[in-house]
Amino acid sequence: MQQGANTYVVSWGEAFPLGVNVVGGKAWNLSRLDRYGFKIPCGSVLTTAAFQEFIDYNQLSEILKLTSLQINSENLGEADDVLYRLREQIINATIPPIVVESIQERLAAEGLDNKAVAVRSSASVEDSRQASFAGILDTFLSVRGLENIIEAIKGCYASLWTPRAVAYRRKQNIDDLGLLPAVIIMEMVEARSAGVAFSCDPQSGRRDIYVINANFGLGESVVSGAIEPDTYFLDPPVYTLLPEIKAKKLGSKLGVTRTNENGGIYLAPYDDLRLEPALNDEEIKRLGLLITRVFDSLGNGEEPQDIEWAFDGNDFILLQARPVTTLPDCTFEAIKNQPTVWSNANYRDTVPIVLSPLHRQILKDIIDTIWITAFSNPGYPVPNGIEFSRFFNGRLYCNMSAVYWAHYDCNGTLPRDLTFFWGGHQPEIEIDDQSPFEGEAGVRRQKTAVRSMALIAETAANASDILSGVAVAANNLAGEGFESLPDHSLIDKFEDLGKIVKSYSEKYAWLSGAGGLPLGILMQNLFGVLGPKTPMVINGLMAGGDASITSADHGYRLVELAEQARQDDYAVRYFNNRPFTPLLWEQQLPENSPFKQAFHNFIKEYGHRAVYELDVINPRWQEDPSYLLDIIRTTMATANLDDLRARQKEKYNQAWAEITALLPADKLEGIRKTIADAQQGAGLREMAKSVLVMALQPYRSIALELGNRFARRDLIDEPSDIFFCTWPEIFSILVGEWNGMGLKSLVQDRIATHKANEKLIPPDIIQGDKATHSQPAIIPSGNYLQGVGAAAGKATGIARLINHPGEGNKLQPGEVLVTPSTDPGWTPLFLKACAVIMETGGYISHGAIIAREYGIPTVINVPGVMKAIQDGQIVTVDGDEGRIILQ
């Protein structure tokens, strides 16, 4: 049965919704580039339906099946004659008249009937994550006239059956007959320069640099490897408008590809400009910005892209883009033969969410900078380009293999000890030498460990100045706001903010170390006396200390506010209103309400914080305090800070009694001081996070202003859509590199992808192509689950499974809070709970620090606990033994 002619040849716009099975991978990627506003050549796609029509019309189906059955991996080398005869049959066959008519009409409609075109294969799995087919299927350049185009199309079909194409399919385990070819017909670009570009270094595996190969004339001389091209290396733009050129290597460029007047191409000798760069510095940076946009648009900021481009002297035109399917692993030499394990350990505490496209690369750079400086500043060699973080389906994962090795080889920390503090359910790397401080390597590790301690001590001494300096710098940069600034000034503000954030990121590891080191010293001092009970006793010693822990302090203040609201008639009426309208609190509470004044002060001090606050897409509490007001509303009847303080004191006294019973009196004062240092350290660690959030606040403010501007200019539908753009895309529009056409479609598709990713259950571990979810822990005969005790004491209550703080109203006072993970934004919920259970988390994670401070029995890092415990089930949380007893 014949299909309609319009199913055989489609435009770029029509190709996108049809997908790869109809237009092939190369054409679908081009249709996406067109949809997202990139400049690509005028052209169209001959669909896989046209190929099927060709096969049926020429009765080739049986010969294709027979050939496929005849050839296997063992006899492939002997099949040249069989494949040659099949290709001859295809080339001598006839394109059906209805298909030819469709091609002719489309060429005329697009003004290509008398122009040179490129005819390119686009197979259904080509240029995909599974297989690139790079150089496997044929392309015909500078083809003129309908008759020659028809012959080129048949040449594309026949190229499916070359020995190299069949061998590639066997290697990739791709079915011969399941792979259907489409064909691209697009205008040739009059290129001054052309080549390929990668949003990575395909040779070294580095993902932190771009590589551009360029030559004068058409890009075929570069793609085919016929000449030595120029090579340019760039730093991707993270905190700046444009990428920075790292290095340039001028190639010999002894030839240049040109087009024949009557069709076809040839490689001509080239002496005139071969000593000149094919692109100047400004053009290299412009292309670098374009590479970033392709990486963000087609690769979602996760998959490196391989791009063919041409430059006509004014504009860059993209000829294709596809994922880089294989990259060598960039890691430490000592563990290169061990698998790289990506884990959500600890990251699930701070950034468990699918992050907004706007903020992804900045946050990744912050975290990677923290890791790199933690090891490189003491003098430990960190390999160039190693990634400590990577995105998978929009979520950030940690390279735990690299983290384990670097901690071991730099500071002598064994993997099992790091897991205790860090958390996670990942396998640990294999370490042959379990005595890291022995031998020549041990001496080196001692030296770097000492230098690390010195950096921690130096940072601790200057912590107050560092923290206040960053806070002041961020506030000064924001000034009175951004509404009155012209577009170019917003770019300047963005770049100035980047300097503040990058500088702070380089100090953050040592602030965090200054926060955690005293706790480690306390544990070391007590372990000789208390043995395995040490963590349990420390949990009690850290309850209710004199130090200010900002994440805990805002919880205390919320308890006080709930008590105050209970005594304030205006507040009582407001909170009892139905419906409850938290966003109208300022209008509905009178100025003489004591609660209102107190809440104003709270917002002034803590309003820069938020739930999942490291992503600037999330409203700050000063913008939307609904979450806080709901916590106050649901705890008004039970809030009692005196009771909380009494429980803390009781836990502290119990722990202190254990120590005094075992240590002589002359040792106690030193231990007491170390406890105070550990409490101060916990406060510093939490304050460092608070100041980081404060430094990120201007990014949100700039984004909100740009969202309003872009919406007014009809570049996006809603101001909030700006968070589904990226900074390079925004700046490309602001500086005139892009007119913004296609941005609405890009945002629409990203929002759909974001929602789909949020519905996915994120794996705990990713190793190669294998993703692993934590299975519910095995329940032994004692009917309990084992984890890590993070805060002392026991409590029994109804388990309430809460996946997001926004579900916090389900948690009733006195119930057990069961969560996948927590960050400081969860803290207010702790005050409703009698105990806390976390699926992930380490001993020094934010949730563990706050739970110890509050004295709430807590067990962390229990694999699969969200599946093992039923909502509403009665459980006992034993924070001393790290157990959850099921009833």
N, C-alpha and C positions, 0 to 999 in steps of 0.2 A: 504493500500500500504506500503510495507516494505521500510524502509530507509536504506541507506548505513551503514555498520557496524561502520565506523569511526565517525558516529554521536552519537553513544551510549557511548563511552569511549574516553575522551580527556585528553591530557596532560595539565600541568599548563599553558604552553605557548599558547596552543590552547584555553584554557578556557577564557582567558582575553577578547579577542574580542567578544566572544559569549555573555557575560553579565549574569546578575543575573537570568533572565528568563529561561536560559538554564542550568546554572551550580549551581544556588542557591547562596545566599549571602555569606555563609561561604567559599565556594570554590572560589568564585570570589575574595574575599578579600585575600585568599591565593595566587591566581594567580597574584594579584597586588604585594603582597610581593615578590613573585618570580621574577616578571618583574622588580622590583626596587632593586634587588640585595640582598635581605635578605635571610638568610639560613632557608629553610623550608625542611621538610622531602620529600624524593622521593615519588611520588604518582601520582594519576590521578583522574578523576571525571567521575562518571556514570551520564549522563545528564538526564534532565527531559524528553527527548525524549525516553529514555529507560524505564522510569516509565510509560509513555503513552503506549508504546509497551506492557509492562507488563499488564496494565489494559485491553487493547484490546484483548490480547492473552488469558486472563483468563475471559473475559466477565464480568468484575467487575464494569463497568461504571454505570449501572442502580442501583446496590446496594449502590454505593457511593452517587448517587443523592438522593435515597430514604432515606438513613441514614441522610444525611445533612438536608433534609426537615423535618424529624421527630424530630430533636433535636433543641430546642431553649433555650434561657436563662432561661426560667421558668421551663422546665422539665429536665434540664441538670443533676440534682442530681439523677434522676430516670432512666438515660439512660445507666448505667454501663453494663447491660446485652447486650443491642443492640450493644454497642461499642466493647464489648468483642467478640461477635460472628463475627463482621466485622474483627477485628484483626486476629481471628483464620482463617477466609477465606483467608486473605492476606498471612499469614504465611504458609498456606497449599497450596497456589497457586504455579505456576511454572514460574520461570524466563525463558523467551523465549530463545530457543537454540542460536539464532543469537546474543543475548545479552551476553549469557554465553560465547560464542566463543570470542566475543570482549573483555570481561573481561580477559579471559585466555591468549589471545595474548598480552594484555597490561601488565599483571603481568609478563609474561615471558620476554617481551622486557625490562622491568625495573628491572629485577632480583629479583622480589618480590614473585615469585611463591612458594618459600620454606622459606620465612621469615615471621615473625610476623608482622601483619599490624593492623592499626586502621581503623575501618569502621564507618564513621560519617555522620549523616544527614546534608543536606545542602538545606533547603527549599528556595523557590524563593524570599521570603521577609525576610528571617532569617538574623540576624547580620546586619541589616540596620538601618537607622535613625528612620524608623517607628516602628520597633519591633526587639528586640534582640533574642527572643526565648531561652534565657539562661536557660539551664537545662530542657527545655520542650520536645525536641525530643531526641531520644536515640542515644547513642554512644557505640560501641563495641570495646574493647581494646584487644590487643594481640590475634588476630584471625589468625589461621594457616590453610592453605589448601583451595583449591577452594570451596569445598563443604561447609565448615564453613563460608567462605566469602559470598556465595550465601544466606545462612540462615541469616547472619547478615544484608545483604541488605534488605531482606524481613522484618527483625525486624525494620529497619529504616523506611520502608514504613508504617508498622503497627503502629509505634509510633505516626503517624499523628492523630490517632484515639483513643488515650487515653483520659480519661476525662479531664486531665489537659491541653492537647493540644487543645481540642475543646473549653474548657473554656477560654483559652488564646486568641484563635481566636475571640471568641465572644466579649471579653473585648476590643480587638484591632480593632474590626470591619473589620476582614479579612475574605473574602469569602472562605468557605471550599474547593470548587472545583477550585478556582482560584489560590490557593497555591499549587505549584507543587514541589515534592521533587527530588533533585539530591542527590547523595551519594559520599562521598570522601573515597577513599581507599589509605592509605598512610603508609609508613614504620613506625614502632614503633622506638622511639628514646631510646637508652640505656642511660638513664638519671642518672647522679650522684645526681643532684638536679633539682627540677622543681616547678612550681607554676603559679601564676597569677600576673599581674602588671597592674597598672592603671596610666594614665597620668593626674590624678586628685585624690582627696580623695572622693570616692563614698559615704562615710558616712556623711561628713560635707558639701560636695559640693564645697570644695576649689579646685581651678584650678591652684594654685600656688605651689602645691607639688605633688610629685609622691608617690604612695604606692605600695610596693612589698610584696607579701606573698610567702613564700618559705618553702619547706621541702625537705629532702633527698628522693631519689627514684622518682617514677612517680608522676606527678602532680595531679592525681586523688584524693589523700588524701586531697589536698588543695581545689580542685574544689568542691568536694562532702561535705566538711565541717566535714570530719570524725575525723580530729585532729586539734589541735591548732598550726598553723604554726608560723614561724618567720614573723615579720612585720618590714619592713624598710621604712623610710620616707626620701625623698630626695628633695632638692631644684633643680628645672630644671636649666640647664645651659643657661645663657643668655650672660654673659660677660666672661665666662670661658670655658676651654676645656671640663671639666667633671662636672657633677652635684655634689653637696655637700650633704653628708649624714647629715640629721637633727637629726634623732633619730633611735634607733634600739630597738625592743622588741623581745626577744627570746621566742618562744612558747614552750610548753611542748613537742611537737612532739613525742607523745607516740606510734605512729604507722607509718609505711612506706608502700607504695603500691609497690608490686613487681609483676612480671609476672610469670605465671605458665609455666613450660617447654612445656606442651602440649596445651597451649593456655589459655587465660583468665588471670585475675589478682586477687590478694588477698591482704588484709591488714594485715601485720605482726607486732607483737610487736617490739618495737625498743628502746633499751636502750644504745647501744654503743656510739652513737654520739649525743644523743638528747640534751645534754647541750652545744653542739658546734653550731655555726651559720651555716645554710645551705649554705650561701655564705660569703666569706670574703669581706673586704672593697673594695679591688680592683675589685672584681667580681661584687659587688653591683653597683659601679660607671660605670663599663662597661655596665651592664644591663640598668642603667639609661640613658646612651648615646643612647642605642638601643631604649628605650622607646621614647626618643625625636625624633629619626628618624622615628619611626612608626607614632607618632603624626603628624609630618610634612608631611609624605608621604601619609598616608591614611586619616588622619583627617584634612589635609591642614592647620595645625596650628590653627584650630578653634574647631574641634570636639574632645573631650577627647576620648581616646581609652582604651578598655579592652583587655588585651593581655594574651594568654597562652604561656608559654615558657618552655624550657627544657635546661639544661646545661650538656654537656657530659664530662666535665672536661677540655675542651679546648675552645669550641665554644658554643654560645647560639643559639638554634634553636627555631624558632617561630612555634607554632602549630595552632594558630588562632589569629585574631585581629578583633575587631568590635567596632562600636561607643558605648559609654556609653549613653543609651537613656534617662535615667532619673537621674537628679541630684538635690538635694535640693538647694534652693536659698540661697546664702551666702550674707546676707545684715544686715542692722541695725535692732536691735530688735524692735524699735518703728514703723518701716514701713514694718514689715515682712508680714502683712496682706494686704498691698497695692501692686498692680501689679508693677513689675519692668519695667520701660520704658527706652529703649535704643534709643538715639536720635543722629542725626548727627549735632546737634547744636554746633556751634563753631568749631568742628572738620572739618566741611565742609569748613571752612575758611583755615585751615592749612594743612589738609590731606584728601582732598575729593576724592582722586584717589584710585584705586585698588593698594595696596602696593606690592612691590616685595617680594617674599618669603625670600630673603636674609636678609631683614631689618625689617621684621614685628615684631619679638619678642623684638628686641632692642628698637624700637620706642614705642611699647606698654609699655615696662618696664619704659622707660623715662617718659612717660605721667602719668602712674600710680604712679610712685615715686613722681612726682610733686604733684599729688592730695593727696597722703597719708601724705607726710611731711607738706602740707599746713594745715592739721588738727591735726596731731599727735604731731608736734613740740611745739605747744602752750599747749599741755597736754590733748588734747581731745582724748578719746579712740576710735580708729578706729578698727573695728572687723578684726581679723586675716583672711587673704585670700579674703577680699572683692575686687571685681573687679570694677574699675571705667571705664575701657575700655574693649571692646571685638570686635573681628572681625566677620563680617557677609559678606560672599562672597568676602572676601579680603579687605573690607573697614572697617575702624575703627569707632566704635560708642561709645558714652558716656552713662554711667549709670546715667541718669539724676535724677532718684529717689533718689539714694544715694547722689548725689551732692546737690540736694535741701535740703535733711535732714541734711547733715553734715554742710552746710553753715548756716542753721537755728540754729541747736543745738550747734554749736561751736561758731559762731559769731553773732547770732541773725538776720541774713539776711532772710527776708521773700522771698518766692519763686517768687512773682511777681516782686520784685526788682532785683532778680538775673536774671530773664528772660530778663529784660530790658537791663542789661549790657552784658548778655551772648548770647541772641538770641535763635532762634529755635522755632519750632511750636509744641512742645510736651505739653501734659497736665501736670499741676503742681500737686504735691502731696497734699494731704489734711492735713492741719495743724489746729488743734482745737484751739490752743492758738495763737491769732494774736498779742499778746503783749509779745514778747520773753524775755524782760528784767525784767519782774515782777516775784515775788515769789522766792523761793529757787533756782529753775532752772535758773531764770533770773540772779541771783547773780553769779551763776557758769558761765553763758554765758558772763557776763560782764568781769569776770576774764580772760577767754580764749581770749575774744576780745582784752583786754588790752595787754595780752601777744603776741597776733598776731601783734598788732601795734608796740610793742617793737622790735619784730623780723624784722619787715619791716624797722623800723628806723635804727636798727643796720646794716642790709644788705645794706640799701641805703648809709650809711656812708662808707661802705667798698666796694661799688659796683665797683668802678674803679679798685681796686686791684683784686677783684674776676674775673672780666671780662678779665683783662689783663693777670692774672695768667692762666686762662683756655686757652686763645689764645696762649700764649707762650708755655704752656705744650703740646698742640696739635701740634704746629709747630715743637717743639723740638723732639717730638716722630716721626714725619714724616721724620725729618732730610733731608738727601740728596735723599731719596726715598727708595724703598724696593726691587729693582731689584737684588741687590747683596746678599740679605739675604737668608740663607737656610730656608727650610720649617719650622723647629722648631722655628726659630727666629720670623717668621711671627706670629706664635701662641703666642709667648711671647709679641709681639707688640700688638696683639689683646687684650690680657688680661690686659696689661698696659693701653691701651686706655679705656677699660671698667671701670677702676678705675677712670679715669679722668671724663668720661661721667656720671657715677653714682654719683660721688661727686657733679658735677655741677647740676645734676637733683635735688639733695636734697636741693640746694640753689635757684633753679629757681623760685619756688613759691613766695619767698620773694623778688626776683628781680622784678618779675611781679607785686607783690603787691606794691612795692616801686614805680613802674611806674603808677599804677592805683589809688593809695590812694590820691594823690594830686587832681586828677580830682574829686574824690568823695567829698573831703573837699570843693572844689570850688563850687560844685553843692549844697552841704548842706548850705554853707554860703550865696549863692544867692537865694535859694529857698524861704526863708522868705520874700524876696523883690519882686522877679519876679514870684513866683508861678509856674504854669504849663509851662510858657514860658522859664524856666531856661535852659533846654537842648538846645533850639533854640538859645538863646543868647550865651551860651558856645560854640556852634558850630562856631559862628563868632569870638569869642575871641581866639580860638585855631588856627586860620588861620595865616600862615606865621610867626610863632614865631621865636625868636632868638635861640632857642634850636636846637641842631643837632639831627634830626630824620633820622637814617641811611636809612630806607626804602624810605623816602621822598627825602633824599639827592641824592641818586643815580638817582632819577627822575629829580631833578634839573640839575644834571650833564649831563643827556641825552639831556635836552633842550639846554644847553650850547654847547654840542657836535654837535647837529643839526644846531645851529646857526654858529658854527665854520666851519662845513662842507660846509655850504652854501657860506662861504667866501673863501674856499680853492679849487682852480681849480682842483688840483689832486683828491680831494675827490668828487667833482662834477662829474668828468669823471668816477670815480670808481662807484659811486652810480647810474649813468645813463647807465652803461654797461648792455648789454642784451646778454646772460642771466646774472642776478645779482648773483654773487658767493661770499656769505659772508665768507665762510671758507678760501677763498684765499686773505683775506684783507691784510695780512702781505706781501704777494708776490706782490700784484697788486698796493699797495700804496708805493711810494718812501719814503725813510727815512727822506727827508726834508719836508714831508707833515706835517704841524702843526696839522692837525686833527689826523694823525696817532700817533703822539707823545702823544696827549691828550688822545686818546683812550687807548693807552698802560697804561697810568697812571690810567685811570678808571678801567681797568681790574686788575691792581695790587692791587687796593683798594677794589673792589667789585667782583672780579673774583670767589670767593668761593661761590657766591650765584647762584641761579638757579630758574627756574619755578618749583613749587612743590618740593622745595629744601629739605624737611625733608626726602624724600626717596632718598637714595644714588644711585639708578638706574639712576636717571636723571643727564645728563651731567651738570657740572658747567659752568658758563659763561666763565671761563678761558679756558675751553676745546672747547666750541662751542658757540661763541657770535652771532650766526645767528639772534636770536630773537632781541637782542639789535640793531644790525646793520639794521635790517628791520624797527624797530621803528624809528631810525634816518633817514633812507631813506624816510619814508612816512611822516615825520614831518619837513623835511628840509625847505619846502616852507613856513610853518606857524609858526615855533618855535619862540617864543618871550618871554624870561624870564621876561623882564620889564613889559609886559602886565600881566603876571601871578602875579608878585609881586604887581602890582597896584590893581588887583582884590582882592588879599589877604588883602591889606591895607584897601581897601574900606569896606570889610566885617568886619574887626576888628574895624574900626572906627564906623561903624553903631552899632555894638554890644556895644562898649564902651560908645557911646552916650546914649544908653538906661540905662546903669548903672549909669552914672553921673547924669542923670535926676532924679534918684530915691534915690541915696545915698548921705549922707552929705560928704563934702570934706575930713573930717578927716578919713573917712572909705576907701577912694579910694586907698590910698597907700598900705594898707593891702591886698585889693583885687588884686591890680596890682601884688604884690609879689606872691599871691596864683596862679594867672594866669601863671606867670613865672615858678612856681614850677610844675604846671600841664603840661606845655609844656616840661619842663625838664623830668618829669615823663614819658611822651609819648616817649621821646627820649630814656630813659633808657629801657623801655619795648621793644622797637624795637631793641635796641642794644643787649639785652639779647637773642633775637631770632637769631640775626646775629652771635653772638658768639657760640650759640648752633650749628648752621649750620657749623661754622668753626671747632668745635670739632668733628663733624661727618665726615668731609672731609677725614681723614685718613682711615675710614672704606671703602670709595670708592676707595682710592688709593691701599689699601691692596687687595680689591676684584679685581681690574683691573690687578694687578700683578698675583694673583692666577688664574684669567681667562686665561691669557697668558700661564701660566704653565700647567694648565689642558688641554688647547687646544693642546699644544705641545705633551702632554702625551696621547692624543686621549681619554681623559676622557669625554670631551664635544666637540661639533662640532665647536662652535664659542666662542671666549673669553667672549662675552657679555652674554653667557648662564650662567655664574657664578652667575648672579643676580637671577636666577631661581633655584639655590641651596640654602641650608641653611648652616649657620656656623657649626652646629654639623655634618652635612654630610661632609662638606669640611674637618673638623678636623679628622673625622673618617678615611678618606682616608689618610690624612697626617701622622697619627700615626700608620697606619697599621691595624686598626680595620676593615676596609672594603677595598676591592680591587677596588671599583668603578664600578664594573660590574652592569649594570642597571641604572647608573646615566643618560645616554643619554635618555633612555626611560622616566625616571622621569621628566627630563627637558622638553622633548617634550610634555608630558601630562600637565605639569604645564603651559607651554606657551599657550596651547590650552584653559585651564581653565581660565587663566588670560584674554585672549581675549574675552572669553564668558562672564566673569564677567564685563568687561569694557562695553559690550553692554547692560547690564542690567541697567534699570533706578533705581538708589538706592532709597529705601524708606527713608522717613524722620524719621520715628518712627518704632521701632520693639517692640512689646509687646507680650511675649509668642511666639506663632506660627503665630501671625498676623503682617503683615507688612503694613504700611500705607504711601501713598504718599500724599504730599500736594496737595490739590485741588485748582484750581484758586480761588482767593479771590472773594467774592461776590461784584459786582459793584453796589453801591447804585445809587439813582436817579441822584446824582450829577456827575455821570460818572467818578468816580475816584477810585483808589485803595489806601488803607491805610496801611502804614508801620511805621517805626521809622525814624524820621529825624536825620541823622548822620552828615550832613554838611550843612551849611546855604546857603540860596539863592534860586533863581528860574532860570530855563533854559528850553528852548523848543528846540526840535530837533527831528531828525529821530532816532527811536529806532533800535539799532543793537544788536541782540541776539548773544552773544559770549559764547560758552560753555567751551572753553579752550583758554589760552593765545596764543596758536599756531594759532588760527583763527583770531588773532588780526589785520591782514592785511585787513580784511573785514571792520573794523572800520575806518571810515574816520574822519578827523579832524572836530570837531563841532557836531558830532553825540552823541547820548545818549548810553552809555555802559550799557547793561543789561546782568547780569551774575548770575549763580547759587550762587557763592561765590567768594571770592578773597583771595589771600595771597600776601606777598610782591613781588612775581614775576609778579603780575599783574600791579604793580605800574606804569611802563612805559606807559601802555595803558590809565591810568587816564589822562595823559597829552594830549592825543588826544581828550578826551571826553569833551563835554560841561556839562555833568551831568552823575551820576552813579546810577544804580538801582541794588540791590542785593536781591536774593530770601531768603537768610539767613543772619545771622550776628547780632552781638550785638553792643552796644554803644561803647565798648572798644575793638572790634575786629580790626585786622590789617587794613582791608579796611576802616573802619570808621575813625581810627586815621589818615591815610594818606589823606583821602578825606577832613577831617577838616583842616589839615595842608595846603593842596593845595587850599582850599576854593572852591571846586567843589561841587555844590548842589548834595546831595546824600540822597537817601531813602533806608533803609535796612529792612530785615526781612519781606518781602512781600510774603506771601505764594502763591505758584503756579504762580508767576509772569512770569516765562518762558513760561507758557501756555496762560496766560491772555493777554499778549502783543504780537502782531504780528511783525515779523521782517519787518522793513520799515515803521511802523506806526509812526505817529507824536504824541509825548507825551510832557507834561510839568512836570518837576520834581520840586516839592516844598519841599526843604529841611527844611524849617522852620516849616511847618505843617505836614511833613511826608507823603505827598500825591503825587500820580502820576495821573495827569489829562489826560484822554484819548481823542483823537480827531479823 
